């Protein structure tokens, strides 16, 4: 699945797929507020833009 084919709001499973990480790491990033997100009940909702921002701010550049 390409990045552009995801909805504007993604789930934990989709976050794991995009970043190639496990669920424990994903929950840690969300709980530590390293990726902006919100919860509806017990379900996390993450914007694609928040994932893009996380990648951009954590990428090394020379």
Phi and psi restraints in degrees (range 20) as a CNS / XPLOR table:
assign (resid 1 and name C) (resid 2 and name N)
       (resid 2 and name CA) (resid 2 and name C) 1.0 -83.9 20.0 2
assign (resid 2 and name N) (resid 2 and name CA)
       (resid 2 and name C) (resid 3 and name N) 1.0 157.3 20.0 2
assign (resid 2 and name C) (resid 3 and name N)
       (resid 3 and name CA) (resid 3 and name C) 1.0 -58.1 20.0 2
assign (resid 3 and name N) (resid 3 and name CA)
       (resid 3 and name C) (resid 4 and name N) 1.0 -40.1 20.0 2
assign (resid 3 and name C) (resid 4 and name N)
       (resid 4 and name CA) (resid 4 and name C) 1.0 -70.4 20.0 2
assign (resid 4 and name N) (resid 4 and name CA)
       (resid 4 and name C) (resid 5 and name N) 1.0 -16.2 20.0 2
assign (resid 4 and name C) (resid 5 and name N)
       (resid 5 and name CA) (resid 5 and name C) 1.0 -83.9 20.0 2
assign (resid 5 and name N) (resid 5 and name CA)
       (resid 5 and name C) (resid 6 and name N) 1.0 -7.7 20.0 2
assign (resid 5 and name C) (resid 6 and name N)
       (resid 6 and name CA) (resid 6 and name C) 1.0 -77.2 20.0 2
assign (resid 6 and name N) (resid 6 and name CA)
       (resid 6 and name C) (resid 7 and name N) 1.0 152.4 20.0 2
assign (resid 6 and name C) (resid 7 and name N)
       (resid 7 and name CA) (resid 7 and name C) 1.0 -66.0 20.0 2
assign (resid 7 and name N) (resid 7 and name CA)
       (resid 7 and name C) (resid 8 and name N) 1.0 168.8 20.0 2
assign (resid 7 and name C) (resid 8 and name N)
       (resid 8 and name CA) (resid 8 and name C) 1.0 -65.6 20.0 2
assign (resid 8 and name N) (resid 8 and name CA)
       (resid 8 and name C) (resid 9 and name N) 1.0 -31.8 20.0 2
assign (resid 8 and name C) (resid 9 and name N)
       (resid 9 and name CA) (resid 9 and name C) 1.0 -109.8 20.0 2
assign (resid 9 and name N) (resid 9 and name CA)
       (resid 9 and name C) (resid 10 and name N) 1.0 126.6 20.0 2
assign (resid 9 and name C) (resid 10 and name N)
       (resid 10 and name CA) (resid 10 and name C) 1.0 -114.5 20.0 2
assign (resid 10 and name N) (resid 10 and name CA)
       (resid 10 and name C) (resid 11 and name N) 1.0 166.4 20.0 2
assign (resid 10 and name C) (resid 11 and name N)
       (resid 11 and name CA) (resid 11 and name C) 1.0 -100.3 20.0 2
assign (resid 11 and name N) (resid 11 and name CA)
       (resid 11 and name C) (resid 12 and name N) 1.0 174.7 20.0 2
assign (resid 11 and name C) (resid 12 and name N)
       (resid 12 and name CA) (resid 12 and name C) 1.0 -57.7 20.0 2
assign (resid 12 and name N) (resid 12 and name CA)
       (resid 12 and name C) (resid 13 and name N) 1.0 -46.0 20.0 2
assign (resid 12 and name C) (resid 13 and name N)
       (resid 13 and name CA) (resid 13 and name C) 1.0 -60.6 20.0 2
assign (resid 13 and name N) (resid 13 and name CA)
       (resid 13 and name C) (resid 14 and name N) 1.0 -40.2 20.0 2
assign (resid 13 and name C) (resid 14 and name N)
       (resid 14 and name CA) (resid 14 and name C) 1.0 -68.9 20.0 2
assign (resid 14 and name N) (resid 14 and name CA)
       (resid 14 and name C) (resid 15 and name N) 1.0 -38.0 20.0 2
assign (resid 14 and name C) (resid 15 and name N)
       (resid 15 and name CA) (resid 15 and name C) 1.0 -59.1 20.0 2
assign (resid 15 and name N) (resid 15 and name CA)
       (resid 15 and name C) (resid 16 and name N) 1.0 -44.9 20.0 2
assign (resid 15 and name C) (resid 16 and name N)
       (resid 16 and name CA) (resid 16 and name C) 1.0 -60.5 20.0 2
assign (resid 16 and name N) (resid 16 and name CA)
       (resid 16 and name C) (resid 17 and name N) 1.0 -41.0 20.0 2
assign (resid 16 and name C) (resid 17 and name N)
       (resid 17 and name CA) (resid 17 and name C) 1.0 -65.6 20.0 2
assign (resid 17 and name N) (resid 17 and name CA)
       (resid 17 and name C) (resid 18 and name N) 1.0 -45.9 20.0 2
assign (resid 17 and name C) (resid 18 and name N)
       (resid 18 and name CA) (resid 18 and name C) 1.0 -63.3 20.0 2
assign (resid 18 and name N) (resid 18 and name CA)
       (resid 18 and name C) (resid 19 and name N) 1.0 -45.7 20.0 2
assign (resid 18 and name C) (resid 19 and name N)
       (resid 19 and name CA) (resid 19 and name C) 1.0 -92.1 20.0 2
assign (resid 19 and name N) (resid 19 and name CA)
       (resid 19 and name C) (resid 20 and name N) 1.0 -3.9 20.0 2
assign (resid 19 and name C) (resid 20 and name N)
       (resid 20 and name CA) (resid 20 and name C) 1.0 54.7 20.0 2
assign (resid 20 and name N) (resid 20 and name CA)
       (resid 20 and name C) (resid 21 and name N) 1.0 52.1 20.0 2
assign (resid 20 and name C) (resid 21 and name N)
       (resid 21 and name CA) (resid 21 and name C) 1.0 -127.6 20.0 2
assign (resid 21 and name N) (resid 21 and name CA)
       (resid 21 and name C) (resid 22 and name N) 1.0 167.3 20.0 2
assign (resid 21 and name C) (resid 22 and name N)
       (resid 22 and name CA) (resid 22 and name C) 1.0 -86.9 20.0 2
assign (resid 22 and name N) (resid 22 and name CA)
       (resid 22 and name C) (resid 23 and name N) 1.0 169.7 20.0 2
assign (resid 22 and name C) (resid 23 and name N)
       (resid 23 and name CA) (resid 23 and name C) 1.0 -64.4 20.0 2
assign (resid 23 and name N) (resid 23 and name CA)
       (resid 23 and name C) (resid 24 and name N) 1.0 -38.9 20.0 2
assign (resid 23 and name C) (resid 24 and name N)
       (resid 24 and name CA) (resid 24 and name C) 1.0 -59.4 20.0 2
assign (resid 24 and name N) (resid 24 and name CA)
       (resid 24 and name C) (resid 25 and name N) 1.0 -43.8 20.0 2
assign (resid 24 and name C) (resid 25 and name N)
       (resid 25 and name CA) (resid 25 and name C) 1.0 -65.3 20.0 2
assign (resid 25 and name N) (resid 25 and name CA)
       (resid 25 and name C) (resid 26 and name N) 1.0 -41.4 20.0 2
assign (resid 25 and name C) (resid 26 and name N)
       (resid 26 and name CA) (resid 26 and name C) 1.0 -61.2 20.0 2
assign (resid 26 and name N) (resid 26 and name CA)
       (resid 26 and name C) (resid 27 and name N) 1.0 -47.9 20.0 2
assign (resid 26 and name C) (resid 27 and name N)
       (resid 27 and name CA) (resid 27 and name C) 1.0 -62.4 20.0 2
assign (resid 27 and name N) (resid 27 and name CA)
       (resid 27 and name C) (resid 28 and name N) 1.0 -37.3 20.0 2
assign (resid 27 and name C) (resid 28 and name N)
       (resid 28 and name CA) (resid 28 and name C) 1.0 -63.4 20.0 2
assign (resid 28 and name N) (resid 28 and name CA)
       (resid 28 and name C) (resid 29 and name N) 1.0 -44.6 20.0 2
assign (resid 28 and name C) (resid 29 and name N)
       (resid 29 and name CA) (resid 29 and name C) 1.0 -61.0 20.0 2
assign (resid 29 and name N) (resid 29 and name CA)
       (resid 29 and name C) (resid 30 and name N) 1.0 -39.6 20.0 2
assign (resid 29 and name C) (resid 30 and name N)
       (resid 30 and name CA) (resid 30 and name C) 1.0 -72.0 20.0 2
assign (resid 30 and name N) (resid 30 and name CA)
       (resid 30 and name C) (resid 31 and name N) 1.0 -45.7 20.0 2
assign (resid 30 and name C) (resid 31 and name N)
       (resid 31 and name CA) (resid 31 and name C) 1.0 -67.2 20.0 2
assign (resid 31 and name N) (resid 31 and name CA)
       (resid 31 and name C) (resid 32 and name N) 1.0 -31.0 20.0 2
assign (resid 31 and name C) (resid 32 and name N)
       (resid 32 and name CA) (resid 32 and name C) 1.0 -83.9 20.0 2
assign (resid 32 and name N) (resid 32 and name CA)
       (resid 32 and name C) (resid 33 and name N) 1.0 2.2 20.0 2
assign (resid 32 and name C) (resid 33 and name N)
       (resid 33 and name CA) (resid 33 and name C) 1.0 59.2 20.0 2
assign (resid 33 and name N) (resid 33 and name CA)
       (resid 33 and name C) (resid 34 and name N) 1.0 32.8 20.0 2
assign (resid 33 and name C) (resid 34 and name N)
       (resid 34 and name CA) (resid 34 and name C) 1.0 -82.3 20.0 2
assign (resid 34 and name N) (resid 34 and name CA)
       (resid 34 and name C) (resid 35 and name N) 1.0 -24.4 20.0 2
assign (resid 34 and name C) (resid 35 and name N)
       (resid 35 and name CA) (resid 35 and name C) 1.0 -121.9 20.0 2
assign (resid 35 and name N) (resid 35 and name CA)
       (resid 35 and name C) (resid 36 and name N) 1.0 125.0 20.0 2
assign (resid 35 and name C) (resid 36 and name N)
       (resid 36 and name CA) (resid 36 and name C) 1.0 -69.6 20.0 2
assign (resid 36 and name N) (resid 36 and name CA)
       (resid 36 and name C) (resid 37 and name N) 1.0 132.6 20.0 2
assign (resid 36 and name C) (resid 37 and name N)
       (resid 37 and name CA) (resid 37 and name C) 1.0 -160.9 20.0 2
assign (resid 37 and name N) (resid 37 and name CA)
       (resid 37 and name C) (resid 38 and name N) 1.0 173.8 20.0 2
assign (resid 37 and name C) (resid 38 and name N)
       (resid 38 and name CA) (resid 38 and name C) 1.0 -143.1 20.0 2
assign (resid 38 and name N) (resid 38 and name CA)
       (resid 38 and name C) (resid 39 and name N) 1.0 164.8 20.0 2
assign (resid 38 and name C) (resid 39 and name N)
       (resid 39 and name CA) (resid 39 and name C) 1.0 -116.7 20.0 2
assign (resid 39 and name N) (resid 39 and name CA)
       (resid 39 and name C) (resid 40 and name N) 1.0 141.9 20.0 2
assign (resid 39 and name C) (resid 40 and name N)
       (resid 40 and name CA) (resid 40 and name C) 1.0 -118.6 20.0 2
assign (resid 40 and name N) (resid 40 and name CA)
       (resid 40 and name C) (resid 41 and name N) 1.0 106.6 20.0 2
assign (resid 40 and name C) (resid 41 and name N)
       (resid 41 and name CA) (resid 41 and name C) 1.0 64.9 20.0 2
assign (resid 41 and name N) (resid 41 and name CA)
       (resid 41 and name C) (resid 42 and name N) 1.0 -120.7 20.0 2
assign (resid 41 and name C) (resid 42 and name N)
       (resid 42 and name CA) (resid 42 and name C) 1.0 -101.0 20.0 2
assign (resid 42 and name N) (resid 42 and name CA)
       (resid 42 and name C) (resid 43 and name N) 1.0 3.0 20.0 2
assign (resid 42 and name C) (resid 43 and name N)
       (resid 43 and name CA) (resid 43 and name C) 1.0 -100.3 20.0 2
assign (resid 43 and name N) (resid 43 and name CA)
       (resid 43 and name C) (resid 44 and name N) 1.0 125.2 20.0 2
assign (resid 43 and name C) (resid 44 and name N)
       (resid 44 and name CA) (resid 44 and name C) 1.0 -80.6 20.0 2
assign (resid 44 and name N) (resid 44 and name CA)
       (resid 44 and name C) (resid 45 and name N) 1.0 140.9 20.0 2
assign (resid 44 and name C) (resid 45 and name N)
       (resid 45 and name CA) (resid 45 and name C) 1.0 -124.9 20.0 2
assign (resid 45 and name N) (resid 45 and name CA)
       (resid 45 and name C) (resid 46 and name N) 1.0 128.1 20.0 2
assign (resid 45 and name C) (resid 46 and name N)
       (resid 46 and name CA) (resid 46 and name C) 1.0 -125.9 20.0 2
assign (resid 46 and name N) (resid 46 and name CA)
       (resid 46 and name C) (resid 47 and name N) 1.0 131.9 20.0 2
assign (resid 46 and name C) (resid 47 and name N)
       (resid 47 and name CA) (resid 47 and name C) 1.0 -79.3 20.0 2
assign (resid 47 and name N) (resid 47 and name CA)
       (resid 47 and name C) (resid 48 and name N) 1.0 147.3 20.0 2
assign (resid 47 and name C) (resid 48 and name N)
       (resid 48 and name CA) (resid 48 and name C) 1.0 -60.4 20.0 2
assign (resid 48 and name N) (resid 48 and name CA)
       (resid 48 and name C) (resid 49 and name N) 1.0 -34.6 20.0 2
assign (resid 48 and name C) (resid 49 and name N)
       (resid 49 and name CA) (resid 49 and name C) 1.0 -64.2 20.0 2
assign (resid 49 and name N) (resid 49 and name CA)
       (resid 49 and name C) (resid 50 and name N) 1.0 -36.1 20.0 2
assign (resid 49 and name C) (resid 50 and name N)
       (resid 50 and name CA) (resid 50 and name C) 1.0 -64.4 20.0 2
assign (resid 50 and name N) (resid 50 and name CA)
       (resid 50 and name C) (resid 51 and name N) 1.0 -37.0 20.0 2
assign (resid 50 and name C) (resid 51 and name N)
       (resid 51 and name CA) (resid 51 and name C) 1.0 -67.9 20.0 2
assign (resid 51 and name N) (resid 51 and name CA)
       (resid 51 and name C) (resid 52 and name N) 1.0 -43.1 20.0 2
assign (resid 51 and name C) (resid 52 and name N)
       (resid 52 and name CA) (resid 52 and name C) 1.0 -60.4 20.0 2
assign (resid 52 and name N) (resid 52 and name CA)
       (resid 52 and name C) (resid 53 and name N) 1.0 -44.4 20.0 2
assign (resid 52 and name C) (resid 53 and name N)
       (resid 53 and name CA) (resid 53 and name C) 1.0 -61.7 20.0 2
assign (resid 53 and name N) (resid 53 and name CA)
       (resid 53 and name C) (resid 54 and name N) 1.0 -43.1 20.0 2
assign (resid 53 and name C) (resid 54 and name N)
       (resid 54 and name CA) (resid 54 and name C) 1.0 -60.2 20.0 2
assign (resid 54 and name N) (resid 54 and name CA)
       (resid 54 and name C) (resid 55 and name N) 1.0 -46.1 20.0 2
assign (resid 54 and name C) (resid 55 and name N)
       (resid 55 and name CA) (resid 55 and name C) 1.0 -62.8 20.0 2
assign (resid 55 and name N) (resid 55 and name CA)
       (resid 55 and name C) (resid 56 and name N) 1.0 -45.8 20.0 2
assign (resid 55 and name C) (resid 56 and name N)
       (resid 56 and name CA) (resid 56 and name C) 1.0 -61.4 20.0 2
assign (resid 56 and name N) (resid 56 and name CA)
       (resid 56 and name C) (resid 57 and name N) 1.0 -46.7 20.0 2
assign (resid 56 and name C) (resid 57 and name N)
       (resid 57 and name CA) (resid 57 and name C) 1.0 -74.8 20.0 2
assign (resid 57 and name N) (resid 57 and name CA)
       (resid 57 and name C) (resid 58 and name N) 1.0 -16.4 20.0 2
assign (resid 57 and name C) (resid 58 and name N)
       (resid 58 and name CA) (resid 58 and name C) 1.0 -109.6 20.0 2
assign (resid 58 and name N) (resid 58 and name CA)
       (resid 58 and name C) (resid 59 and name N) 1.0 11.6 20.0 2
assign (resid 58 and name C) (resid 59 and name N)
       (resid 59 and name CA) (resid 59 and name C) 1.0 -92.4 20.0 2
assign (resid 59 and name N) (resid 59 and name CA)
       (resid 59 and name C) (resid 60 and name N) 1.0 143.7 20.0 2
assign (resid 59 and name C) (resid 60 and name N)
       (resid 60 and name CA) (resid 60 and name C) 1.0 -84.8 20.0 2
assign (resid 60 and name N) (resid 60 and name CA)
       (resid 60 and name C) (resid 61 and name N) 1.0 139.3 20.0 2
assign (resid 60 and name C) (resid 61 and name N)
       (resid 61 and name CA) (resid 61 and name C) 1.0 -137.0 20.0 2
assign (resid 61 and name N) (resid 61 and name CA)
       (resid 61 and name C) (resid 62 and name N) 1.0 145.6 20.0 2
